[in-house]
């Protein structure tokens, strides 16, 4: 499983999503992730909307195996239910 997190600096939800991903990486051999700093990479809101396929108001925007999951809360719920995030 590969997760991509699109986020920005100083965003508390982006930091939390990265922390969840790092925890999962340590716990699971089948999990890896990439964090994409949209500011450093020059990714605009319009670029992100094209990738997501709908209007984007917030970051992070998270994809699991190229499928858009949503934001930090969505990722947390998915990881709890399917990946044993807090087990």
Backbone atoms as SQL, in Angstrom:
CREATE TABLE atoms (id INTEGER PRIMARY KEY, chain TEXT, resi INTEGER, resn TEXT, atom TEXT, x REAL, y REAL, z REAL);
INSERT INTO atoms VALUES
  (1, 'A', 1, 'UNK', 'N', 0.839, -1.171, 0.000),
  (2, 'A', 1, 'UNK', 'CA', 0.000, 0.000, 0.000),
  (3, 'A', 1, 'UNK', 'C', 0.885, 1.236, 0.000),
  (4, 'A', 2, 'UNK', 'N', 0.524, 2.178, -0.865),
  (5, 'A', 2, 'UNK', 'CA', 1.311, 3.406, -0.951),
  (6, 'A', 2, 'UNK', 'C', 0.381, 4.603, -0.811),
  (7, 'A', 3, 'UNK', 'N', 0.725, 5.491, 0.095),
  (8, 'A', 3, 'UNK', 'CA', -0.069, 6.674, 0.387),
  (9, 'A', 3, 'UNK', 'C', 0.697, 7.920, -0.039),
  (10, 'A', 4, 'UNK', 'N', -0.016, 8.846, -0.666),
  (11, 'A', 4, 'UNK', 'CA', 0.558, 10.146, -1.002),
  (12, 'A', 4, 'UNK', 'C', -0.251, 11.206, -0.265),
  (13, 'A', 5, 'UNK', 'N', 0.466, 12.047, 0.473),
  (14, 'A', 5, 'UNK', 'CA', -0.149, 13.122, 1.244),
  (15, 'A', 5, 'UNK', 'C', 0.291, 14.451, 0.636),
  (16, 'A', 6, 'UNK', 'N', -0.653, 15.205, 0.104),
  (17, 'A', 6, 'UNK', 'CA', -0.374, 16.542, -0.396),
  (18, 'A', 6, 'UNK', 'C', -0.696, 17.513, 0.736),
  (19, 'A', 7, 'UNK', 'N', 0.316, 18.260, 1.191),
  (20, 'A', 7, 'UNK', 'CA', 0.124, 19.182, 2.304),
  (21, 'A', 7, 'UNK', 'C', 0.955, 20.429, 2.142),
  (22, 'A', 8, 'UNK', 'N', 0.929, 21.247, 3.191),
  (23, 'A', 8, 'UNK', 'CA', 1.700, 22.494, 3.176),
  (24, 'A', 8, 'UNK', 'C', 2.338, 22.710, 4.543),
  (25, 'A', 9, 'UNK', 'N', 3.377, 23.537, 4.585),
  (26, 'A', 9, 'UNK', 'CA', 4.055, 23.803, 5.857),
  (27, 'A', 9, 'UNK', 'C', 3.117, 24.458, 6.874),
  (28, 'A', 10, 'UNK', 'N', 3.350, 24.168, 8.126),
  (29, 'A', 10, 'UNK', 'CA', 2.648, 24.774, 9.262),
  (30, 'A', 10, 'UNK', 'C', 1.162, 24.409, 9.317),
  (31, 'A', 11, 'UNK', 'N', 0.760, 23.375, 8.625),
  (32, 'A', 11, 'UNK', 'CA', -0.623, 22.909, 8.663),
  (33, 'A', 11, 'UNK', 'C', -0.720, 21.783, 9.692),
  (34, 'A', 12, 'UNK', 'N', -1.457, 21.994, 10.794),
  (35, 'A', 12, 'UNK', 'CA', -1.505, 20.967, 11.833),
  (36, 'A', 12, 'UNK', 'C', -2.112, 19.646, 11.356),
  (37, 'A', 13, 'UNK', 'N', -3.072, 19.703, 10.449),
  (38, 'A', 13, 'UNK', 'CA', -3.669, 18.471, 9.932),
  (39, 'A', 13, 'UNK', 'C', -2.696, 17.717, 9.032),
  (40, 'A', 14, 'UNK', 'N', -1.870, 18.449, 8.316),
  (41, 'A', 14, 'UNK', 'CA', -0.840, 17.822, 7.480),
  (42, 'A', 14, 'UNK', 'C', 0.196, 17.123, 8.363),
  (43, 'A', 15, 'UNK', 'N', 0.588, 17.784, 9.436),
  (44, 'A', 15, 'UNK', 'CA', 1.541, 17.197, 10.383),
  (45, 'A', 15, 'UNK', 'C', 0.955, 15.923, 10.989),
  (46, 'A', 16, 'UNK', 'N', -0.308, 15.979, 11.387),
  (47, 'A', 16, 'UNK', 'CA', -0.943, 14.807, 11.990),
  (48, 'A', 16, 'UNK', 'C', -1.032, 13.656, 10.983),
  (49, 'A', 17, 'UNK', 'N', -1.398, 13.953, 9.740),
  (50, 'A', 17, 'UNK', 'CA', -1.478, 12.908, 8.714),
  (51, 'A', 17, 'UNK', 'C', -0.113, 12.266, 8.490),
  (52, 'A', 18, 'UNK', 'N', 0.951, 13.073, 8.472),
  (53, 'A', 18, 'UNK', 'CA', 2.305, 12.519, 8.337),
  (54, 'A', 18, 'UNK', 'C', 2.660, 11.641, 9.521),
  (55, 'A', 19, 'UNK', 'N', 2.265, 12.054, 10.722),
  (56, 'A', 19, 'UNK', 'CA', 2.535, 11.246, 11.919),
  (57, 'A', 19, 'UNK', 'C', 1.816, 9.902, 11.840),
  (58, 'A', 20, 'UNK', 'N', 0.563, 9.900, 11.395),
  (59, 'A', 20, 'UNK', 'CA', -0.166, 8.641, 11.224),
  (60, 'A', 20, 'UNK', 'C', 0.544, 7.754, 10.213),
  (61, 'A', 21, 'UNK', 'N', 0.959, 8.352, 9.092),
  (62, 'A', 21, 'UNK', 'CA', 1.634, 7.583, 8.046),
  (63, 'A', 21, 'UNK', 'C', 2.958, 7.015, 8.560),
  (64, 'A', 22, 'UNK', 'N', 3.682, 7.790, 9.317),
  (65, 'A', 22, 'UNK', 'CA', 4.962, 7.317, 9.865),
  (66, 'A', 22, 'UNK', 'C', 4.728, 6.167, 10.850),
  (67, 'A', 23, 'UNK', 'N', 3.709, 6.278, 11.674),
  (68, 'A', 23, 'UNK', 'CA', 3.353, 5.193, 12.599),
  (69, 'A', 23, 'UNK', 'C', 3.040, 3.918, 11.829),
  (70, 'A', 24, 'UNK', 'N', 2.243, 4.049, 10.788),
  (71, 'A', 24, 'UNK', 'CA', 1.881, 2.875, 9.990),
  (72, 'A', 24, 'UNK', 'C', 3.097, 2.276, 9.286),
  (73, 'A', 25, 'UNK', 'N', 3.995, 3.130, 8.829),
  (74, 'A', 25, 'UNK', 'CA', 5.209, 2.643, 8.168),
  (75, 'A', 25, 'UNK', 'C', 6.052, 1.807, 9.131),
  (76, 'A', 26, 'UNK', 'N', 6.096, 2.225, 10.386),
  (77, 'A', 26, 'UNK', 'CA', 6.867, 1.492, 11.386),
  (78, 'A', 26, 'UNK', 'C', 6.199, 0.164, 11.759),
  (79, 'A', 27, 'UNK', 'N', 4.865, 0.143, 11.738),
  (80, 'A', 27, 'UNK', 'CA', 4.113, -1.037, 12.172),
  (81, 'A', 27, 'UNK', 'C', 3.909, -2.075, 11.077),
  (82, 'A', 28, 'UNK', 'N', 3.897, -1.640, 9.825),
  (83, 'A', 28, 'UNK', 'CA', 3.492, -2.533, 8.743),
  (84, 'A', 28, 'UNK', 'C', 4.569, -2.614, 7.662),
  (85, 'A', 29, 'UNK', 'N', 4.858, -3.818, 7.227),
  (86, 'A', 29, 'UNK', 'CA', 5.823, -4.009, 6.143),
  (87, 'A', 29, 'UNK', 'C', 5.227, -3.652, 4.778),
  (88, 'A', 30, 'UNK', 'N', 3.901, -3.643, 4.696),
  (89, 'A', 30, 'UNK', 'CA', 3.240, -3.412, 3.413),
  (90, 'A', 30, 'UNK', 'C', 2.779, -1.967, 3.234),
  (91, 'A', 31, 'UNK', 'N', 3.338, -1.051, 4.020),
  (92, 'A', 31, 'UNK', 'CA', 2.897, 0.349, 3.981),
  (93, 'A', 31, 'UNK', 'C', 4.075, 1.272, 3.736),
  (94, 'A', 32, 'UNK', 'N', 3.871, 2.219, 2.817),
  (95, 'A', 32, 'UNK', 'CA', 4.851, 3.279, 2.625),
  (96, 'A', 32, 'UNK', 'C', 4.097, 4.533, 2.208),
  (97, 'A', 33, 'UNK', 'N', 4.754, 5.673, 2.308),
  (98, 'A', 33, 'UNK', 'CA', 4.089, 6.921, 1.957),
  (99, 'A', 33, 'UNK', 'C', 5.081, 7.938, 1.425),
  (100, 'A', 34, 'UNK', 'N', 4.505, 8.950, 0.787),
  (101, 'A', 34, 'UNK', 'CA', 5.280, 10.106, 0.317),
  (102, 'A', 34, 'UNK', 'C', 4.510, 11.353, 0.718),
  (103, 'A', 35, 'UNK', 'N', 5.215, 12.288, 1.305),
  (104, 'A', 35, 'UNK', 'CA', 4.622, 13.585, 1.630),
  (105, 'A', 35, 'UNK', 'C', 5.047, 14.575, 0.565),
  (106, 'A', 36, 'UNK', 'N', 4.085, 15.273, -0.020),
  (107, 'A', 36, 'UNK', 'CA', 4.368, 16.265, -1.050),
  (108, 'A', 36, 'UNK', 'C', 4.023, 17.636, -0.504),
  (109, 'A', 37, 'UNK', 'N', 5.051, 18.462, -0.323),
  (110, 'A', 37, 'UNK', 'CA', 4.853, 19.849, 0.116),
  (111, 'A', 37, 'UNK', 'C', 4.424, 20.653, -1.108),
  (112, 'A', 38, 'UNK', 'N', 3.145, 21.038, -1.145),
  (113, 'A', 38, 'UNK', 'CA', 2.622, 21.694, -2.351),
  (114, 'A', 38, 'UNK', 'C', 3.293, 23.037, -2.613),
  (115, 'A', 39, 'UNK', 'N', 3.759, 23.710, -1.565),
  (116, 'A', 39, 'UNK', 'CA', 4.457, 24.990, -1.770),
  (117, 'A', 39, 'UNK', 'C', 5.838, 24.749, -2.380),
  (118, 'A', 40, 'UNK', 'N', 6.583, 23.830, -1.817),
  (119, 'A', 40, 'UNK', 'CA', 7.934, 23.545, -2.314),
  (120, 'A', 40, 'UNK', 'C', 7.900, 22.984, -3.731),
  (121, 'A', 41, 'UNK', 'N', 6.859, 22.226, -4.048),
  (122, 'A', 41, 'UNK', 'CA', 6.745, 21.606, -5.377),
  (123, 'A', 41, 'UNK', 'C', 6.071, 22.514, -6.394),
  (124, 'A', 42, 'UNK', 'N', 5.579, 23.677, -5.948),
  (125, 'A', 42, 'UNK', 'CA', 4.924, 24.617, -6.864),
  (126, 'A', 42, 'UNK', 'C', 3.570, 24.122, -7.360),
  (127, 'A', 43, 'UNK', 'N', 2.885, 23.359, -6.533),
  (128, 'A', 43, 'UNK', 'CA', 1.572, 22.827, -6.905),
  (129, 'A', 43, 'UNK', 'C', 0.509, 23.822, -6.446),
  (130, 'A', 44, 'UNK', 'N', -0.299, 24.286, -7.385),
  (131, 'A', 44, 'UNK', 'CA', -1.344, 25.254, -7.061),
  (132, 'A', 44, 'UNK', 'C', -2.620, 24.543, -6.632),
  (133, 'A', 45, 'UNK', 'N', -3.550, 25.329, -6.120),
  (134, 'A', 45, 'UNK', 'CA', -4.857, 24.785, -5.749),
  (135, 'A', 45, 'UNK', 'C', -5.538, 24.187, -6.981),
  (136, 'A', 46, 'UNK', 'N', -5.417, 24.855, -8.110),
  (137, 'A', 46, 'UNK', 'CA', -6.017, 24.351, -9.350),
  (138, 'A', 46, 'UNK', 'C', -5.387, 23.023, -9.766),
  (139, 'A', 47, 'UNK', 'N', -4.074, 22.910, -9.615),
  (140, 'A', 47, 'UNK', 'CA', -3.387, 21.642, -9.924),
  (141, 'A', 47, 'UNK', 'C', -3.908, 20.524, -9.026),
  (142, 'A', 48, 'UNK', 'N', -4.048, 20.830, -7.755),
  (143, 'A', 48, 'UNK', 'CA', -4.516, 19.838, -6.795),
  (144, 'A', 48, 'UNK', 'C', -5.960, 19.430, -7.104),
  (145, 'A', 49, 'UNK', 'N', -6.779, 20.391, -7.491),
  (146, 'A', 49, 'UNK', 'CA', -8.170, 20.092, -7.854),
  (147, 'A', 49, 'UNK', 'C', -8.246, 19.163, -9.062),
  (148, 'A', 50, 'UNK', 'N', -7.351, 19.351, -10.015),
  (149, 'A', 50, 'UNK', 'CA', -7.306, 18.450, -11.182),
  (150, 'A', 50, 'UNK', 'C', -6.952, 17.031, -10.742),
  (151, 'A', 51, 'UNK', 'N', -6.012, 16.923, -9.829),
  (152, 'A', 51, 'UNK', 'CA', -5.585, 15.609, -9.341),
  (153, 'A', 51, 'UNK', 'C', -6.699, 14.928, -8.551),
  (154, 'A', 52, 'UNK', 'N', -7.369, 15.709, -7.698),
  (155, 'A', 52, 'UNK', 'CA', -8.423, 15.168, -6.836),
  (156, 'A', 52, 'UNK', 'C', -9.698, 14.897, -7.650),
  (157, 'A', 53, 'UNK', 'N', -9.959, 15.770, -8.617),
  (158, 'A', 53, 'UNK', 'CA', -11.152, 15.598, -9.439),
  (159, 'A', 53, 'UNK', 'C', -12.367, 16.357, -8.933),
  (160, 'A', 54, 'UNK', 'N', -12.151, 17.261, -7.983),
  (161, 'A', 54, 'UNK', 'CA', -13.237, 18.097, -7.471),
  (162, 'A', 54, 'UNK', 'C', -12.622, 19.296, -6.761),
  (163, 'A', 55, 'UNK', 'N', -13.434, 20.298, -6.422),
  (164, 'A', 55, 'UNK', 'CA', -12.888, 21.462, -5.720),
  (165, 'A', 55, 'UNK', 'C', -12.230, 21.070, -4.399),
  (166, 'A', 56, 'UNK', 'N', -11.116, 21.746, -4.111),
  (167, 'A', 56, 'UNK', 'CA', -10.341, 21.477, -2.902),
  (168, 'A', 56, 'UNK', 'C', -10.260, 22.760, -2.092),
  (169, 'A', 57, 'UNK', 'N', -10.686, 22.671, -0.837),
  (170, 'A', 57, 'UNK', 'CA', -10.641, 23.834, 0.048),
  (171, 'A', 57, 'UNK', 'C', -9.544, 23.719, 1.094),
  (172, 'A', 58, 'UNK', 'N', -9.161, 22.483, 1.424),
  (173, 'A', 58, 'UNK', 'CA', -8.221, 22.280, 2.523),
  (174, 'A', 58, 'UNK', 'C', -7.136, 21.270, 2.149),
  (175, 'A', 59, 'UNK', 'N', -6.091, 21.278, 2.920),
  (176, 'A', 59, 'UNK', 'CA', -5.070, 20.237, 2.870),
  (177, 'A', 59, 'UNK', 'C', -5.004, 19.643, 4.272),
  (178, 'A', 60, 'UNK', 'N', -4.544, 18.436, 4.404),
  (179, 'A', 60, 'UNK', 'CA', -3.975, 17.607, 3.346),
  (180, 'A', 60, 'UNK', 'C', -5.052, 16.982, 2.459),
  (181, 'A', 61, 'UNK', 'N', -4.629, 16.591, 1.275),
  (182, 'A', 61, 'UNK', 'CA', -5.420, 15.753, 0.387),
  (183, 'A', 61, 'UNK', 'C', -4.634, 14.458, 0.261),
  (184, 'A', 62, 'UNK', 'N', -5.293, 13.347, 0.542),
  (185, 'A', 62, 'UNK', 'CA', -4.584, 12.077, 0.705),
  (186, 'A', 62, 'UNK', 'C', -5.117, 11.030, -0.262),
  (187, 'A', 63, 'UNK', 'N', -4.180, 10.307, -0.867),
  (188, 'A', 63, 'UNK', 'CA', -4.492, 9.232, -1.800),
  (189, 'A', 63, 'UNK', 'C', -3.901, 7.928, -1.273),
  (190, 'A', 64, 'UNK', 'N', -4.684, 6.870, -1.358),
  (191, 'A', 64, 'UNK', 'CA', -4.194, 5.534, -1.028),
  (192, 'A', 64, 'UNK', 'C', -4.235, 4.713, -2.305),
  (193, 'A', 65, 'UNK', 'N', -3.060, 4.236, -2.725),
  (194, 'A', 65, 'UNK', 'CA', -2.940, 3.491, -3.986),
  (195, 'A', 65, 'UNK', 'C', -3.657, 4.220, -5.115),
  (196, 'A', 66, 'UNK', 'N', -3.406, 5.513, -5.231),
  (197, 'A', 66, 'UNK', 'CA', -3.899, 6.404, -6.273),
  (198, 'A', 66, 'UNK', 'C', -5.390, 6.703, -6.188),
  (199, 'A', 67, 'UNK', 'N', -6.069, 6.257, -5.128),
  (200, 'A', 67, 'UNK', 'CA', -7.479, 6.577, -4.929),
  (201, 'A', 67, 'UNK', 'C', -7.594, 7.671, -3.881),
  (202, 'A', 68, 'UNK', 'N', -8.335, 8.744, -4.211),
  (203, 'A', 68, 'UNK', 'CA', -8.489, 9.857, -3.284),
  (204, 'A', 68, 'UNK', 'C', -9.318, 9.420, -2.085),
  (205, 'A', 69, 'UNK', 'N', -8.766, 9.609, -0.892),
  (206, 'A', 69, 'UNK', 'CA', -9.435, 9.241, 0.356),
  (207, 'A', 69, 'UNK', 'C', -10.089, 10.465, 0.991),
  (208, 'A', 70, 'UNK', 'N', -9.407, 11.604, 0.925),
  (209, 'A', 70, 'UNK', 'CA', -9.915, 12.827, 1.534),
  (210, 'A', 70, 'UNK', 'C', -8.837, 13.497, 2.347),
  (211, 'A', 71, 'UNK', 'N', -9.235, 14.037, 3.502),
  (212, 'A', 71, 'UNK', 'CA', -8.305, 14.760, 4.351),
  (213, 'A', 71, 'UNK', 'C', -7.805, 13.929, 5.515),
  (214, 'A', 72, 'UNK', 'N', -7.290, 14.601, 6.518),
  (215, 'A', 72, 'UNK', 'CA', -6.677, 13.935, 7.664),
  (216, 'A', 72, 'UNK', 'C', -7.672, 13.057, 8.418),
  (217, 'A', 73, 'UNK', 'N', -8.863, 13.585, 8.696),
  (218, 'A', 73, 'UNK', 'CA', -9.854, 12.800, 9.436),
  (219, 'A', 73, 'UNK', 'C', -10.269, 11.556, 8.651),
  (220, 'A', 74, 'UNK', 'N', -10.401, 11.697, 7.334),
  (221, 'A', 74, 'UNK', 'CA', -10.757, 10.556, 6.486),
  (222, 'A', 74, 'UNK', 'C', -9.656, 9.500, 6.511),
  (223, 'A', 75, 'UNK', 'N', -8.413, 9.955, 6.452),
  (224, 'A', 75, 'UNK', 'CA', -7.274, 9.039, 6.499),
  (225, 'A', 75, 'UNK', 'C', -7.212, 8.329, 7.848),
  (226, 'A', 76, 'UNK', 'N', -7.426, 9.077, 8.919),
  (227, 'A', 76, 'UNK', 'CA', -7.413, 8.484, 10.257),
  (228, 'A', 76, 'UNK', 'C', -8.488, 7.398, 10.371),
  (229, 'A', 77, 'UNK', 'N', -9.697, 7.689, 9.917),
  (230, 'A', 77, 'UNK', 'CA', -10.788, 6.720, 9.991),
  (231, 'A', 77, 'UNK', 'C', -10.473, 5.477, 9.162),
  (232, 'A', 78, 'UNK', 'N', -9.934, 5.677, 7.963),
  (233, 'A', 78, 'UNK', 'CA', -9.575, 4.551, 7.104),
  (234, 'A', 78, 'UNK', 'C', -8.485, 3.707, 7.769),
  (235, 'A', 79, 'UNK', 'N', -7.476, 4.370, 8.304),
  (236, 'A', 79, 'UNK', 'CA', -6.346, 3.663, 8.909),
  (237, 'A', 79, 'UNK', 'C', -6.765, 2.901, 10.159),
  (238, 'A', 80, 'UNK', 'N', -7.686, 3.452, 10.934),
  (239, 'A', 80, 'UNK', 'CA', -8.191, 2.745, 12.113),
  (240, 'A', 80, 'UNK', 'C', -8.951, 1.491, 11.690),
  (241, 'A', 81, 'UNK', 'N', -9.807, 1.638, 10.692),
  (242, 'A', 81, 'UNK', 'CA', -10.680, 0.545, 10.286),
  (243, 'A', 81, 'UNK', 'C', -9.946, -0.546, 9.522),
  (244, 'A', 82, 'UNK', 'N', -9.022, -0.168, 8.632),
  (245, 'A', 82, 'UNK', 'CA', -8.422, -1.121, 7.723),
  (246, 'A', 82, 'UNK', 'C', -6.959, -1.473, 8.012),
  (247, 'A', 83, 'UNK', 'N', -6.266, -0.615, 8.758),
  (248, 'A', 83, 'UNK', 'CA', -4.814, -0.800, 8.905),
  (249, 'A', 83, 'UNK', 'C', -4.350, -0.966, 10.348),
  (250, 'A', 84, 'UNK', 'N', -5.255, -0.934, 11.298),
  (251, 'A', 84, 'UNK', 'CA', -4.871, -1.109, 12.688),
  (252, 'A', 84, 'UNK', 'C', -4.029, 0.009, 13.239),
  (253, 'A', 85, 'UNK', 'N', -4.377, 1.250, 12.889),
  (254, 'A', 85, 'UNK', 'CA', -3.553, 2.392, 13.265),
  (255, 'A', 85, 'UNK', 'C', -3.280, 2.462, 14.771),
  (256, 'A', 86, 'UNK', 'N', -4.278, 2.254, 15.602),
  (257, 'A', 86, 'UNK', 'CA', -4.079, 2.405, 17.051),
  (258, 'A', 86, 'UNK', 'C', -4.160, 1.073, 17.796),
  (259, 'A', 87, 'UNK', 'N', -3.993, -0.021, 17.088),
  (260, 'A', 87, 'UNK', 'CA', -4.016, -1.350, 17.740),
  (261, 'A', 87, 'UNK', 'C', -2.744, -1.602, 18.502);
